[in-house]
Amino acid sequence: MKIANVILFEIGLCALEETNLIYRKRFDNPEIEYSSIIDGKKNYIDDLFDKLRNYDQVRVNNKNLIEIFQREKIDVKLMSDSRQNDINQNKLDLIIKFGLFEDRDELTGILQRFAINLSSMKVKESSEKLDLHLVQAVNTLDELDEIINTISTRIREWYGLHFPELDYLLQNIITYANIVRDAGSRENITRELLVQLDVPEKKIELIQQAISKSQGGDLIGESSESLKILASEVIKLSELRTNLSNTIENLMEILAPNLKNMLTAIIGARLIAKAGSLLKLAQLPSSTIQIIGAEKALFRALKTGTRPPKHGLLFQHPSINSAPKWQRGKIARALASKIAIAVRIDVYRKGALDKSLLENLNRRIETIQKIYHDPPKGKEYFDDKSRSMNKRSKKFTKFKKRKARHEKRRRY
C-alpha cells in the first residue's frame, strides 16, 4: 500500500513517501496562501494533486487539507496526534531539512512576522463583516432616538413657557421644531409657514386662534436664539436617523433578506445586535430567539419562581403587540421558529429569499387567532388600569375586615 504524507507549514508545503521528498512548495506570500489553504481553497496547490493520484492513501497533518483532497477524490486521512505533535515540536528543523529555508535565525524572524501579519489580516477581515457594521448602525439608531426624545422634551417644555397651546395642537416633533426654528416668537407663526410644513387646515385655524389667545409669556433675552439652535439640532438628528434607517434597510437586504422579510429591517437588525452577529443568531434555538431582549425578566422568573417571559424584542412585531394577551405567547413561539429557519437560510444559502416562510407564518397566526379567539376559561385578563383598581379594591376589603375584627375585640 503506497502512502504519501503531506505536511503543511506556515511558509510552505511538502509531500513525502516514507522519507523521500516528492513535492516541495515555498509560499511567495505566506499569509495569503496559507490562509487560502486553511479556508479550503486549492488555488496554490493544484500541481500537487497529479503527484498524489498514484498513491493509495494520503495522510495530512492539518484537518483543513482533508476537505480539499476529498473534493479531488483522493483517499485522505489525518495523521495521529503523536505524529502531529512531533512535527510541531521539530518544525524549524523539518523546514530546513526539507529545503524550504536555510538560515534558522532568519526563519525564526519570518515565522514571527507571519504570525503578526496573519493576526492583522484576520482582524481586518472580521472588521469588514457586514453584520458588525449593521450592529453599530442599529445601536447608533437607538441612541439617536434617545437623544432626539430628550432634546424634544426640553424644547417642548421651554417653548411651552412662551406658547403652551402649541404643545397640545402639534404632536409631530419635527413640525414643532421647524416652527420654533423658522418663527421663533409665536407672533411670527404665519399661515404660509404652516401650509409649507403640511399642517392640516383645521389645525392651522386652531393654531391661529391659540396665538391670539395664548397665555404664555414673552421670550426673554437670548432664549429665542437658544431654542432655534436646539430645534435645528433636532431636525439634523432626524435627517441623520432617516439616513441610518435607509442604511440598515440596505444592509439587511444584502445580509439577511429572509429575516428582513419576516420581521422588518429594524427589528431584524436589533435581533442580530443582541445576538452579536448573524452567525451567532443562526446558532440559537427558536426558544432562545423568542425571549431575546427579555433576559432580566427571565432571570427574575428563575430566581423568584414566577412565570417566565413569553417574548422579548419580538413584541415589537405587529402580529404580537396587536394580539390579545392570551394569544401572544403562541404567536411569539410560531414567529421564533420561522425566524430560526430564516436566519439559517440567510447564513448558509446566502441571498436566497424564501417567500413561503412568511406565507406559512401568516397561515399559522390565522389558525392561532381562530382556535384561541376567546380567552381560556378560569383565567381573567385585565388591562393595567383595571388590574390596579382590582388590587386596590382587594386591599380595601382586607382593610375593612381587619378593622371589623379589631372593633369586635375592643367590645369584649
N, C-alpha and C positions, 0 to 999 in steps of 0.2 A: 504493500500500500504506500503510494507516494504522498508524502505530506510536506507542505510548504508552510513556513512560519513568516507572518508579516508583522513587522514591528513599526509602530508609528511613534516618531519623536516630534518634539516641538519644532525642529528645524528641518526635518526630512522624514523619509520612509525607506525601509529596507525589507527585502524578502530573501529568505534563506531556505535551502534544502539541507537539513541537518546543520552542518557548519559551513556549507558553501554558499557564498553570496551570489544570488541570481538576479537581483534587481536592487538599484540604489537611486534615490532621487533626493537632491537637496533643494529645499524650497527657496525660490528667489525672494518671495515676500512672506516670511514665516507666519505672521499674524493672520493675514488674509487666507492663505492656502490651508493652514491648519484649521482655522475656524470653518472654512468651507467643507472640509472633510468631516469635521465633528458634526456639522449640520446635515450630513448625509448626501453631499454633492460629490460627484465623481470627476468633475472637470479636470482636476490636476493630476489624476492617476489613471487616465484612460489606457495608456500604454502598458499598465501593469496586468490588465485582465488577460491579454493574449498569452502572457507567460504562465499564468496560473491555471489555464484551462486544461493543461496536461496533467494536473495533479488530482488525486482522488479526494483530497481534503486540504483545506487551508485553515490554519489556526492564527488568530489575531490577538493582540494584547489590549485592544480597545473595543468596547462593545459597539461604538458608533460605526465601526467598519463592517459589522455583521450585516446591517441592512443594505449597505452599498453592494456587498458581494452577493447577497441573496437576490437582489434585483438583476444581477448578471448571471443568475443560475449557477453559481459556484457554491459547492458544499463547504460551509464555513462553520467554525467552532471557536469559542472563546478559550484562551489559554487558562490553565489552572491558576489559582490565587498565588501559589508559591512561585510559579514561573513569572507572573506579573510583578511580584514583589522583588524578585531577583533583578528584573530589567530596570525597575525604578531605582533600586539601590545602586546599581552599576551603570547608570545612564550615561554619565560622562565618558567612562571607559569604552562602552559599546559604540557610542557615536564616533569616537576616534578610531576604534578598531575597524568599523565598517567603512571608514574613509569619508564620512560626511563632514568632518572637520579635523584639523591637525593640531592646532595650539590649544592646550587645555585652559590656560588663563583667559584667552580671547573668547573661547567657547562659554566660559562662566559668565563673562560680561554680556555676551549675546543672549544667553538664556534669561538673565536678569532684565535686559531691555525688552525681551519678548514678553515676559510676564507683565511688565508695566504697560506696554503698548496694547496687549490683549485686554487688560483690565479697562484701559481708557476707551478702547473700541466698544467693549460690552456696555460700559456706562453710557456712551454716546448713542448706541443702538436702543437701549432702554428708554433714554430721554426723548427719542424721536417717535416713540409709540403713540399712536393717535389717542388711545384711551386715557393716557396720562394727561394729555392736553385737554381732553374732554372733562376729566375730573377737575382740573384747575378752572376751566371755563364755568362749570356749573357751580363750583364753590364761590367763585367771584360773583356770579349772578345772585346767589342767595345773600351774600354780604352787601351787594349793591341794593337789594330790596330793603335790607335793614337800614342802610344809610338814608335811602330816599324816604322811607317811612318816618325816620327820626327827624330829618330836616323839614319834611312836610308838616309834621305835627307842630314843630316850632313856628313855622310860617303862619299856619292857621291860628295859633294862639296869639302870636304877635300882631298880625294884621287884624285879628278879631277885636283888638282894642280900638282899632280905628273904624272897621266896618264889620261888626259881628254878624249881621244878617247874611252876608255872602257865604259864610261857612255852612249855613243850612240850605242855601239855594244851589250851591255847586259842590257835588261830590267828587268830580274828576279833579285830581290834584294838578295835572298838567295844565288844564284850562285855568284853574285857580292861580297857578304860578305864572302863567302868561299874562293874566290880568294884573297881578302885582308888579311884574317886571315892566310891562308896557304902559300901565296907567299910573301906578303909584297911589296917589290920593284918590279917594272914591269919586270926587268931583270930575276926575279925568276919564272915568269909565264911560265911553261913548257907545252908542248903538252900533256904529260902524265896527268898533273893536270887537264887540260881542258877536256880531254877524261873521266877522273874519275868523273868529275862533270856533265857529259852528255851534254856537249856543242856540238851543231851540227857541222859537219865537215866544212861547208862553213864559219861559224863564227870563228872557230879555225884558219883558214887561214887568215881571216881578222884581228883577234887579233894579230897574229904573225907579220903580216905586220905592224900593228899600233905600236907594241913595237919597231921595228927598226926605225920607222919614227916619233916617238912621240915627241911632242914639249913641254911636261911637264918638270918641274924642278925636281931636286932630293929631296928625303925626308930628312928633316933637323932634326938633334938631335933625340929626343925620339918620333917623330911623328909616325914612323912606329909601335912602340910598342903600342902607344895610339890607333891608328887605328885598330890594331889587337884585342885589348880589346873590342872596340866598335863593331867590326864585330862579335866577339864571343857572345856578349850580344844579338845582333840581331838574331843570329842563335838559341840561347837558348830560346829567347822570341817566336820565330817562332815555335819551338817544343812545347812550353807551349800552344801556340794558337791552334796547332793541337790537343793536348790532351783535351783542353777545348771544341773544336768543337765536338770531339767524345763524351764527357760527355753530351753535350747539345743534341746530336743525341739520346743517350740512354735515357736521362730523358724525352725527347719529345715522344719517342716510348712508354714509360710506362705511362706517364701522359696524353698526348693528341695525340694519333695516327691519328685521323681523321684530326686534324689541321695540323699536320706534312705532311700528305698525300696531303693536299690541297696547302700548302704554302712552303714547305721545313722546316727543323727544325729551322734554324737560324731566318728566317722571323717570323715564328710562335712564337718563344721564345721572339722576340722583341715586338710582339703584346701583349703577356702576361705581359712582363715587363712594358710596357706603361700603361696597364690597372690596374696593381697592383697585380693581381692573376688570375688564370684560372676561378674561380667562378665569379669574377667581370667582366671579359671579356664575360662570358656566359650571364650575365645580361644586356649587352649593346645591343641596337638595331643595325641592319645592317647599318643604316645611320650613326651612330656614329663610328662603326668599319671602315667604308670606309675612314674616314678622321683622324683616329688616327695617330698622328705624324705631322699633319699639323695645329696644334692649333693656332700658330701665324698667319698664313695666313687666318684662319677662322675669328679670332677676328679683323684682319685688314680689312677684307671684310665687317664685320658687322659695323665697325666704319666708313669706307670711302664709303661704298655702292658699292664697286667693286664686281666682280664675286667671289663667294666662291670657295675654292679648291675642286677638284674632287677626289683627292686621297692623302693619306699620306704615311705611311710605305708600303702600298700595291703597290706603284710604283716600289718597288724592285722586284716584281714578273715579270718574263719574259713576260707573256701574256700582261702586261700593258706597260712596258717600251719599248717593241719592236713594239707596235702597233702604227698606225698613231694617231695624236693628237685628231682628231675628234671621234675616237673610244674609247679612254682611259676612259672617264667618264662612258660610258655604260658598259665596261668590268669590271671596278672597282666596279660598283654597283652590277653586277651579282656575282662577286667574293665575295664581302662583305656579300651578302645574304646567300651564301653557307657556308661561314666561320661561320656565326651566328648559322647555323644549326649544323655544325661540332663540334663547341665548346660545344654546349648543349648536344650533344651525348656523348662527352668525359666526361662531368661533371656528367650527370645523368645515363649514360649507361656504365660506366667505362670499358674500354678495348675493346669495340665492334667497329671494323673497318667496316665502310660502304663505299665500293668502288663505289657505284652508285653515290655518291655525286660528285666525280671528273669526272665521265663519263658525268653526266648531265651538269656540268660546261663547259666541253670541247665542248659539243654539242651547248650550249648557245653561247660560244665565236665564234664558227664557224658560227652560224647564224648571229651574230652581224657583223662579218667580211664580210659576204656575202651581207647582206642588206645594210650596210653602207660602201661599198667598196670605193665609191667616196666621196670626201668632200662635205658638204652641199652647195647649191647654195647661193650666196650672202655673203659668208664668205671666206676670204683668210687666208691660213695657211702658215706662213713663218718659216724658221729656224731662229736661233738667229742672224746669220750674215746678212741675207737678211733683217730682221726686223730692225736691227740697220742702215743698209745702206738706207733703205726706210725712216727712221726717219731723217737721215742726209739730204737726198735729199729734203724732205719736208721743213726742216728748211732753207736750202739754197734757195729754191723757195720763201719762205716768206721773206727772207732777200733781195732778188733781187727786189721783189715787193715794199718793204718799201723804198729801195734805189731809185727806179724809181719814187715813189711818192715824195720823198724828192727833187730829182733833178728837178722835174716838178715845185714844189713850188718855188725853187730858180730862175727859169727862169722868173717867173712873179713877 
